[in-house]
Amino acid sequence: MQEKQRDFENGLFKDHCYKLAQEICEEHSVFKELIESFQEWYHTYCSVILCFTDPFDLDVSDKQNLLNDWWQQQGEHLARDHWREKK
C-alpha cells in the first residue's frame, strides 16, 4: 500500500515538474523540439535538490539560470543531434 502511495506521489511530482518546465520553456522561447529534454532534466534536478530547497519556489532569474545550466550540460549534444536530423 505504501509503495502505491509513493508511486502516486512520485507521479504527481513528475507531472508538476514537467508542467513547470514547460512554462519555463515557453516564457523563454525554447525551441519546441528541445522542451522534452528540458522537462526530463528539470525533473531530475528537482528530485536532487528536493532535500535542500523547495523546487516550487523559483523566481524569474532562477528560471533563466536553470535553462543556462541545462544548456551548458546538454546543449552540445542536443544541437548536434538536432542538426544531424535536419540533414
N, C-alpha and C positions, 0 to 999 in steps of 0.2 A: 504494500500500500504506500509506504513512504517513497519507494522508488518511482511509482506512478506520479505521485505528487511532485517529486523533484524533477521528473521529466517534463511535467506540465509547466512548472515554474521556469525551467530552462527554456522551454519553447516560447513562453511569454517574453522572457528576457531577450531571446534571439529576435523575435518579431519586433520588439521595441527598438532594439539596436539597429536593425535593418531599416526601420521606418525613419529613425533619426538620421541615419547615414544617407538615406535617400533625400531627406530635407537639406542636409548639409550640402550634398552634391548639387541639388537644384539651386540653392542660394548662391553657390559659387561657380555655376555654369560648367560643371564637369561633363565631359562627353558621355552621352548615354551608354556607349559601349564599355565604359570603364566603371560605371556605377556599381555593378555587381561585385567587382573586385574590391572597391572601397567598402561596400557593405560587409563583406567577409572579413576584411582587415579590421574594420571598426568593431565588429562583434568580438573578435579575438582580443583587440585592445581593451575593450570594456571588461571583458572577462578577466583579464590580467589585473587591471587597476581597481577592480571592484573592492578588493581588500583595503585599498589605500584612500579612495575618494569616491564621491558619488558621480558616476558617469552620466547622470541625467542633468547635471548642473554645469554646463559648459557655456561660456559666453562667446560672442562672435569671434574674438581674436583667438580663443582656444580652438574653435572650429577650423579656422584658417590654418593654424599650426598643425592640427591633425591631418589636414589634406597635404600640407607640406611634408610632414613625417612619412605619410603613406607613399607619396610620390618619390621621396628620397629612397625609400626601401624597395619599392616595386616598379617605379616608373620606367627604368631602363628596359626591363624585360616586358612590361606591358606595351610600351611603344614599339619595341622590336616585333613582338607578336602581332600587334595591330597592323603595322605597316607591312609585315610579311603577308598577312591575309589579303591585303589590298592589291598586291601584285598579281 
